[in-house]
Amino acid sequence: MNQTPAVETTPAAAPHTCTCLCHEVQRLIENLFRLPEPARQHLRNSRIEFLKAVRSLIDERIAQLSRAEAKGAKVVVE
């Protein structure tokens, strides 16, 4: 991935380099409604929580794939 992320600046926020879906939704909402700072902070925090949720789903899937499967079955020999 050799693309450089676009950097956007807004008067009330530091430049963003994230181009994920949740950031784009946040940016659209901010542009539509001109949100006050507490709402902006809430959206930033919710974006972090959303990404943590995705990470936990990925971690769980990795754990499932990493578990050793039982090979063969035990047979009682008389």
Backbone atoms as SQL, in Angstrom:
CREATE TABLE atoms (id INTEGER PRIMARY KEY, chain TEXT, resi INTEGER, resn TEXT, atom TEXT, x REAL, y REAL, z REAL);
INSERT INTO atoms VALUES
  (1, 'A', 1, 'MET', 'N', 0.843, -1.171, 0.000),
  (2, 'A', 1, 'MET', 'CA', 0.000, 0.000, 0.000),
  (3, 'A', 1, 'MET', 'C', 0.884, 1.229, 0.000),
  (4, 'A', 2, 'ASN', 'N', 1.122, 1.725, -1.153),
  (5, 'A', 2, 'ASN', 'CA', 2.029, 2.851, -1.297),
  (6, 'A', 2, 'ASN', 'C', 1.309, 4.187, -1.332),
  (7, 'A', 3, 'GLN', 'N', -0.009, 4.181, -1.165),
  (8, 'A', 3, 'GLN', 'CA', -0.734, 5.438, -1.181),
  (9, 'A', 3, 'GLN', 'C', -0.527, 6.183, 0.122),
  (10, 'A', 4, 'THR', 'N', -0.364, 7.483, 0.015),
  (11, 'A', 4, 'THR', 'CA', -0.258, 8.302, 1.217),
  (12, 'A', 4, 'THR', 'C', -1.656, 8.783, 1.563),
  (13, 'A', 5, 'PRO', 'N', -2.067, 8.602, 2.837),
  (14, 'A', 5, 'PRO', 'CA', -3.406, 9.033, 3.219),
  (15, 'A', 5, 'PRO', 'C', -3.546, 10.542, 3.150),
  (16, 'A', 6, 'ALA', 'N', -4.730, 10.976, 2.767),
  (17, 'A', 6, 'ALA', 'CA', -4.999, 12.409, 2.695),
  (18, 'A', 6, 'ALA', 'C', -5.068, 12.979, 4.104),
  (19, 'A', 7, 'VAL', 'N', -4.524, 14.161, 4.270),
  (20, 'A', 7, 'VAL', 'CA', -4.548, 14.819, 5.575),
  (21, 'A', 7, 'VAL', 'C', -5.549, 15.958, 5.489),
  (22, 'A', 8, 'GLU', 'N', -6.523, 15.923, 6.387),
  (23, 'A', 8, 'GLU', 'CA', -7.536, 16.966, 6.423),
  (24, 'A', 8, 'GLU', 'C', -7.355, 17.788, 7.687),
  (25, 'A', 9, 'THR', 'N', -7.590, 19.067, 7.576),
  (26, 'A', 9, 'THR', 'CA', -7.518, 19.908, 8.765),
  (27, 'A', 9, 'THR', 'C', -8.846, 20.628, 8.920),
  (28, 'A', 10, 'THR', 'N', -9.317, 20.677, 10.139),
  (29, 'A', 10, 'THR', 'CA', -10.504, 21.447, 10.473),
  (30, 'A', 10, 'THR', 'C', -10.111, 22.386, 11.596),
  (31, 'A', 11, 'PRO', 'N', -10.797, 23.501, 11.728),
  (32, 'A', 11, 'PRO', 'CA', -10.404, 24.468, 12.756),
  (33, 'A', 11, 'PRO', 'C', -10.416, 23.904, 14.165),
  (34, 'A', 12, 'ALA', 'N', -11.306, 22.961, 14.462),
  (35, 'A', 12, 'ALA', 'CA', -11.429, 22.478, 15.836),
  (36, 'A', 12, 'ALA', 'C', -10.695, 21.169, 16.085),
  (37, 'A', 13, 'ALA', 'N', -10.051, 20.615, 15.068),
  (38, 'A', 13, 'ALA', 'CA', -9.431, 19.302, 15.251),
  (39, 'A', 13, 'ALA', 'C', -8.044, 19.270, 14.633),
  (40, 'A', 14, 'ALA', 'N', -7.244, 18.352, 15.147),
  (41, 'A', 14, 'ALA', 'CA', -5.909, 18.138, 14.591),
  (42, 'A', 14, 'ALA', 'C', -6.052, 17.398, 13.265),
  (43, 'A', 15, 'PRO', 'N', -5.020, 17.401, 12.427),
  (44, 'A', 15, 'PRO', 'CA', -5.092, 16.695, 11.144),
  (45, 'A', 15, 'PRO', 'C', -5.313, 15.201, 11.349),
  (46, 'A', 16, 'HIS', 'N', -6.128, 14.613, 10.477),
  (47, 'A', 16, 'HIS', 'CA', -6.408, 13.178, 10.523),
  (48, 'A', 16, 'HIS', 'C', -5.682, 12.505, 9.367),
  (49, 'A', 17, 'THR', 'N', -5.126, 11.343, 9.633),
  (50, 'A', 17, 'THR', 'CA', -4.527, 10.559, 8.561),
  (51, 'A', 17, 'THR', 'C', -5.294, 9.268, 8.357),
  (52, 'A', 18, 'CYS', 'N', -6.307, 9.026, 9.173),
  (53, 'A', 18, 'CYS', 'CA', -7.119, 7.813, 9.088),
  (54, 'A', 18, 'CYS', 'C', -8.131, 7.950, 7.956),
  (55, 'A', 19, 'THR', 'N', -8.281, 6.908, 7.150),
  (56, 'A', 19, 'THR', 'CA', -9.274, 6.929, 6.089),
  (57, 'A', 19, 'THR', 'C', -10.266, 5.784, 6.244),
  (58, 'A', 20, 'CYS', 'N', -10.466, 5.307, 7.469),
  (59, 'A', 20, 'CYS', 'CA', -11.388, 4.197, 7.708),
  (60, 'A', 20, 'CYS', 'C', -12.836, 4.678, 7.594),
  (61, 'A', 21, 'LEU', 'N', -13.733, 3.730, 7.462),
  (62, 'A', 21, 'LEU', 'CA', -15.151, 4.031, 7.294),
  (63, 'A', 21, 'LEU', 'C', -15.700, 4.865, 8.444),
  (64, 'A', 22, 'CYS', 'N', -15.357, 4.497, 9.679),
  (65, 'A', 22, 'CYS', 'CA', -15.912, 5.228, 10.822),
  (66, 'A', 22, 'CYS', 'C', -15.440, 6.684, 10.831),
  (67, 'A', 23, 'HIS', 'N', -14.223, 6.937, 10.378),
  (68, 'A', 23, 'HIS', 'CA', -13.749, 8.325, 10.315),
  (69, 'A', 23, 'HIS', 'C', -14.505, 9.096, 9.240),
  (70, 'A', 24, 'GLU', 'N', -14.760, 8.455, 8.116),
  (71, 'A', 24, 'GLU', 'CA', -15.490, 9.126, 7.046),
  (72, 'A', 24, 'GLU', 'C', -16.910, 9.480, 7.489),
  (73, 'A', 25, 'VAL', 'N', -17.563, 8.572, 8.207),
  (74, 'A', 25, 'VAL', 'CA', -18.908, 8.852, 8.720),
  (75, 'A', 25, 'VAL', 'C', -18.848, 10.016, 9.702),
  (76, 'A', 26, 'GLN', 'N', -17.854, 10.011, 10.577),
  (77, 'A', 26, 'GLN', 'CA', -17.699, 11.109, 11.533),
  (78, 'A', 26, 'GLN', 'C', -17.516, 12.432, 10.794),
  (79, 'A', 27, 'ARG', 'N', -16.683, 12.434, 9.777),
  (80, 'A', 27, 'ARG', 'CA', -16.414, 13.657, 9.017),
  (81, 'A', 27, 'ARG', 'C', -17.685, 14.166, 8.341),
  (82, 'A', 28, 'LEU', 'N', -18.465, 13.255, 7.759),
  (83, 'A', 28, 'LEU', 'CA', -19.710, 13.662, 7.108),
  (84, 'A', 28, 'LEU', 'C', -20.697, 14.258, 8.105),
  (85, 'A', 29, 'ILE', 'N', -20.831, 13.632, 9.261),
  (86, 'A', 29, 'ILE', 'CA', -21.751, 14.145, 10.285),
  (87, 'A', 29, 'ILE', 'C', -21.291, 15.517, 10.761),
  (88, 'A', 30, 'GLU', 'N', -19.992, 15.665, 10.989),
  (89, 'A', 30, 'GLU', 'CA', -19.473, 16.962, 11.443),
  (90, 'A', 30, 'GLU', 'C', -19.746, 18.044, 10.402),
  (91, 'A', 31, 'ASN', 'N', -19.556, 17.715, 9.135),
  (92, 'A', 31, 'ASN', 'CA', -19.785, 18.705, 8.085),
  (93, 'A', 31, 'ASN', 'C', -21.265, 19.048, 7.932),
  (94, 'A', 32, 'LEU', 'N', -22.139, 18.073, 8.132),
  (95, 'A', 32, 'LEU', 'CA', -23.571, 18.331, 8.002),
  (96, 'A', 32, 'LEU', 'C', -24.121, 19.147, 9.162),
  (97, 'A', 33, 'PHE', 'N', -23.679, 18.853, 10.361),
  (98, 'A', 33, 'PHE', 'CA', -24.307, 19.433, 11.544),
  (99, 'A', 33, 'PHE', 'C', -23.440, 20.432, 12.301),
  (100, 'A', 34, 'ARG', 'N', -22.192, 20.601, 11.932),
  (101, 'A', 34, 'ARG', 'CA', -21.286, 21.519, 12.650),
  (102, 'A', 34, 'ARG', 'C', -21.377, 21.265, 14.147),
  (103, 'A', 35, 'LEU', 'N', -20.933, 20.104, 14.547),
  (104, 'A', 35, 'LEU', 'CA', -21.093, 19.627, 15.916),
  (105, 'A', 35, 'LEU', 'C', -20.259, 20.408, 16.921),
  (106, 'A', 36, 'PRO', 'N', -20.788, 20.570, 18.136),
  (107, 'A', 36, 'PRO', 'CA', -20.000, 21.186, 19.210),
  (108, 'A', 36, 'PRO', 'C', -18.901, 20.223, 19.669),
  (109, 'A', 37, 'GLU', 'N', -17.932, 20.749, 20.356),
  (110, 'A', 37, 'GLU', 'CA', -16.766, 19.953, 20.767),
  (111, 'A', 37, 'GLU', 'C', -17.123, 18.704, 21.579),
  (112, 'A', 38, 'PRO', 'N', -18.057, 18.741, 22.545),
  (113, 'A', 38, 'PRO', 'CA', -18.382, 17.496, 23.265),
  (114, 'A', 38, 'PRO', 'C', -18.878, 16.387, 22.329),
  (115, 'A', 39, 'ALA', 'N', -19.661, 16.756, 21.335),
  (116, 'A', 39, 'ALA', 'CA', -20.140, 15.751, 20.375),
  (117, 'A', 39, 'ALA', 'C', -18.986, 15.226, 19.527),
  (118, 'A', 40, 'ARG', 'N', -18.086, 16.100, 19.130),
  (119, 'A', 40, 'ARG', 'CA', -16.904, 15.668, 18.366),
  (120, 'A', 40, 'ARG', 'C', -16.072, 14.677, 19.182),
  (121, 'A', 41, 'GLN', 'N', -15.875, 14.980, 20.453),
  (122, 'A', 41, 'GLN', 'CA', -15.092, 14.094, 21.323),
  (123, 'A', 41, 'GLN', 'C', -15.782, 12.736, 21.450),
  (124, 'A', 42, 'HIS', 'N', -17.097, 12.745, 21.583),
  (125, 'A', 42, 'HIS', 'CA', -17.844, 11.489, 21.678),
  (126, 'A', 42, 'HIS', 'C', -17.664, 10.664, 20.398),
  (127, 'A', 43, 'LEU', 'N', -17.731, 11.297, 19.251),
  (128, 'A', 43, 'LEU', 'CA', -17.545, 10.578, 17.987),
  (129, 'A', 43, 'LEU', 'C', -16.133, 10.015, 17.871),
  (130, 'A', 44, 'ARG', 'N', -15.138, 10.772, 18.319),
  (131, 'A', 44, 'ARG', 'CA', -13.761, 10.255, 18.291),
  (132, 'A', 44, 'ARG', 'C', -13.645, 9.020, 19.179),
  (133, 'A', 45, 'ASN', 'N', -14.227, 9.096, 20.379),
  (134, 'A', 45, 'ASN', 'CA', -14.177, 7.954, 21.300),
  (135, 'A', 45, 'ASN', 'C', -14.932, 6.754, 20.743),
  (136, 'A', 46, 'SER', 'N', -16.073, 7.004, 20.108),
  (137, 'A', 46, 'SER', 'CA', -16.841, 5.885, 19.555),
  (138, 'A', 46, 'SER', 'C', -16.089, 5.233, 18.402),
  (139, 'A', 47, 'ARG', 'N', -15.342, 6.004, 17.644),
  (140, 'A', 47, 'ARG', 'CA', -14.526, 5.441, 16.558),
  (141, 'A', 47, 'ARG', 'C', -13.475, 4.499, 17.129),
  (142, 'A', 48, 'ILE', 'N', -12.865, 4.896, 18.233),
  (143, 'A', 48, 'ILE', 'CA', -11.869, 4.036, 18.886),
  (144, 'A', 48, 'ILE', 'C', -12.526, 2.749, 19.362),
  (145, 'A', 49, 'GLU', 'N', -13.697, 2.859, 19.987),
  (146, 'A', 49, 'GLU', 'CA', -14.398, 1.672, 20.479),
  (147, 'A', 49, 'GLU', 'C', -14.816, 0.755, 19.336),
  (148, 'A', 50, 'PHE', 'N', -15.234, 1.327, 18.223),
  (149, 'A', 50, 'PHE', 'CA', -15.600, 0.517, 17.055),
  (150, 'A', 50, 'PHE', 'C', -14.394, -0.270, 16.555),
  (151, 'A', 51, 'LEU', 'N', -13.256, 0.383, 16.460),
  (152, 'A', 51, 'LEU', 'CA', -12.047, -0.299, 15.991),
  (153, 'A', 51, 'LEU', 'C', -11.596, -1.370, 16.978),
  (154, 'A', 52, 'LYS', 'N', -11.768, -1.124, 18.281),
  (155, 'A', 52, 'LYS', 'CA', -11.443, -2.148, 19.281),
  (156, 'A', 52, 'LYS', 'C', -12.360, -3.361, 19.126),
  (157, 'A', 53, 'ALA', 'N', -13.630, -3.125, 18.806),
  (158, 'A', 53, 'ALA', 'CA', -14.567, -4.233, 18.592),
  (159, 'A', 53, 'ALA', 'C', -14.145, -5.068, 17.390),
  (160, 'A', 54, 'VAL', 'N', -13.753, -4.407, 16.314),
  (161, 'A', 54, 'VAL', 'CA', -13.283, -5.131, 15.131),
  (162, 'A', 54, 'VAL', 'C', -12.037, -5.936, 15.477),
  (163, 'A', 55, 'ARG', 'N', -11.135, -5.325, 16.244),
  (164, 'A', 55, 'ARG', 'CA', -9.915, -6.031, 16.642),
  (165, 'A', 55, 'ARG', 'C', -10.247, -7.272, 17.464),
  (166, 'A', 56, 'SER', 'N', -11.215, -7.164, 18.379),
  (167, 'A', 56, 'SER', 'CA', -11.564, -8.325, 19.200),
  (168, 'A', 56, 'SER', 'C', -12.176, -9.439, 18.352),
  (169, 'A', 57, 'LEU', 'N', -12.960, -9.074, 17.337),
  (170, 'A', 57, 'LEU', 'CA', -13.498, -10.092, 16.429),
  (171, 'A', 57, 'LEU', 'C', -12.378, -10.797, 15.666),
  (172, 'A', 58, 'ILE', 'N', -11.408, -10.031, 15.213),
  (173, 'A', 58, 'ILE', 'CA', -10.269, -10.617, 14.492),
  (174, 'A', 58, 'ILE', 'C', -9.462, -11.507, 15.424),
  (175, 'A', 59, 'ASP', 'N', -9.217, -11.043, 16.652),
  (176, 'A', 59, 'ASP', 'CA', -8.462, -11.850, 17.622),
  (177, 'A', 59, 'ASP', 'C', -9.163, -13.173, 17.912),
  (178, 'A', 60, 'GLU', 'N', -10.488, -13.130, 18.050),
  (179, 'A', 60, 'GLU', 'CA', -11.245, -14.355, 18.314),
  (180, 'A', 60, 'GLU', 'C', -11.144, -15.321, 17.139),
  (181, 'A', 61, 'ARG', 'N', -11.229, -14.804, 15.940),
  (182, 'A', 61, 'ARG', 'CA', -11.130, -15.670, 14.756),
  (183, 'A', 61, 'ARG', 'C', -9.740, -16.283, 14.651),
  (184, 'A', 62, 'ILE', 'N', -8.716, -15.506, 14.954),
  (185, 'A', 62, 'ILE', 'CA', -7.346, -16.033, 14.950),
  (186, 'A', 62, 'ILE', 'C', -7.219, -17.143, 15.980),
  (187, 'A', 63, 'ALA', 'N', -7.791, -16.940, 17.157),
  (188, 'A', 63, 'ALA', 'CA', -7.737, -17.963, 18.211),
  (189, 'A', 63, 'ALA', 'C', -8.440, -19.239, 17.763),
  (190, 'A', 64, 'GLN', 'N', -9.586, -19.106, 17.099),
  (191, 'A', 64, 'GLN', 'CA', -10.301, -20.284, 16.602),
  (192, 'A', 64, 'GLN', 'C', -9.459, -21.050, 15.586),
  (193, 'A', 65, 'LEU', 'N', -8.825, -20.337, 14.684),
  (194, 'A', 65, 'LEU', 'CA', -8.030, -20.990, 13.646),
  (195, 'A', 65, 'LEU', 'C', -6.745, -21.584, 14.200),
  (196, 'A', 66, 'SER', 'N', -6.266, -21.055, 15.309),
  (197, 'A', 66, 'SER', 'CA', -5.001, -21.513, 15.884),
  (198, 'A', 66, 'SER', 'C', -5.155, -22.738, 16.772),
  (199, 'A', 67, 'ARG', 'N', -6.362, -23.022, 17.220),
  (200, 'A', 67, 'ARG', 'CA', -6.568, -24.189, 18.081),
  (201, 'A', 67, 'ARG', 'C', -6.240, -25.459, 17.308),
  (202, 'A', 68, 'ALA', 'N', -5.535, -26.348, 17.979),
  (203, 'A', 68, 'ALA', 'CA', -5.169, -27.618, 17.341),
  (204, 'A', 68, 'ALA', 'C', -6.398, -28.507, 17.248),
  (205, 'A', 69, 'GLU', 'N', -6.619, -29.051, 16.077),
  (206, 'A', 69, 'GLU', 'CA', -7.727, -29.975, 15.894),
  (207, 'A', 69, 'GLU', 'C', -7.274, -31.378, 16.267),
  (208, 'A', 70, 'ALA', 'N', -8.184, -32.141, 16.819),
  (209, 'A', 70, 'ALA', 'CA', -7.865, -33.524, 17.175),
  (210, 'A', 70, 'ALA', 'C', -7.688, -34.332, 15.889),
  (211, 'A', 71, 'LYS', 'N', -6.588, -35.063, 15.818),
  (212, 'A', 71, 'LYS', 'CA', -6.315, -35.880, 14.637),
  (213, 'A', 71, 'LYS', 'C', -6.612, -37.334, 14.978),
  (214, 'A', 72, 'GLY', 'N', -7.530, -37.913, 14.263),
  (215, 'A', 72, 'GLY', 'CA', -7.868, -39.307, 14.493),
  (216, 'A', 72, 'GLY', 'C', -8.750, -39.479, 15.714),
  (217, 'A', 73, 'ALA', 'N', -9.051, -40.730, 16.019),
  (218, 'A', 73, 'ALA', 'CA', -9.887, -41.046, 17.174),
  (219, 'A', 73, 'ALA', 'C', -9.228, -42.163, 17.964),
  (220, 'A', 74, 'LYS', 'N', -9.449, -42.152, 19.263),
  (221, 'A', 74, 'LYS', 'CA', -8.887, -43.206, 20.110),
  (222, 'A', 74, 'LYS', 'C', -9.736, -44.462, 19.974),
  (223, 'A', 75, 'VAL', 'N', -9.058, -45.578, 19.817),
  (224, 'A', 75, 'VAL', 'CA', -9.737, -46.863, 19.689),
  (225, 'A', 75, 'VAL', 'C', -9.219, -47.776, 20.783),
  (226, 'A', 76, 'VAL', 'N', -10.133, -48.415, 21.503),
  (227, 'A', 76, 'VAL', 'CA', -9.746, -49.341, 22.565),
  (228, 'A', 76, 'VAL', 'C', -9.364, -50.669, 21.918),
  (229, 'A', 77, 'VAL', 'N', -8.158, -51.157, 22.228),
  (230, 'A', 77, 'VAL', 'CA', -7.675, -52.426, 21.679),
  (231, 'A', 77, 'VAL', 'C', -7.710, -53.463, 22.785),
  (232, 'A', 78, 'GLU', 'N', -8.307, -54.630, 22.494),
  (233, 'A', 78, 'GLU', 'CA', -8.387, -55.696, 23.497),
  (234, 'A', 78, 'GLU', 'C', -7.274, -56.683, 23.344);
